[in-house]
Amino acid sequence: MSPSRLLTPPEYGSGQLMPRQVPTLGLGTSGIRLDISETPDKVLLKADMPGIKKEDIKVSTDEENKTLSIEAERKYEKEHEDEERKIFERHFGKMQRTVHVPLADFNKGCEAKFENGVLCVCFPKAERAAKGKAVTIS
């Protein structure tokens, strides 16, 4: 057996184009994907949440730990009473994501809106403390 063969997953040698299970980025199938950006005075968070209704989303903040949590549930609803599912690729169920946002000033509040499957959360930035000061060496 060649050394390169030892590094190749067995699925690749079985005639399949892809392995049965492709590794994820640690989020699994129920992860909430998001972007965080900033302007000079605000922190902006956008989360993709396709197929989820506004009333099934909960956003909360933890001022002490400087975290923002998003919880949501995507519910499976049959369109036809006699419908029988054959392939299950889409995720249904609960999902949750908590992110540390040290630049946010949660005491000044935050705004959230949900439109076209995207949750947007905006909150003011905290005033930055002085970057430091010189220490006298004795």
BELTA-V765659 format. One line per field, one symbol per residue. ss: DSSP state (h for helix, s for strand, l for the rest). A space follows every 10 residues. Layout:
BEGIN
ss = ???
END
This chain:
BEGIN
ss = llhhhhhllh hhhhllllll llllllllll lllsssssll lsssssssll lllhhhssss ssllllssss ssssllllll llllllllll llssssssss lllslhhhls sssssllsss ssssslllll llllllll
END
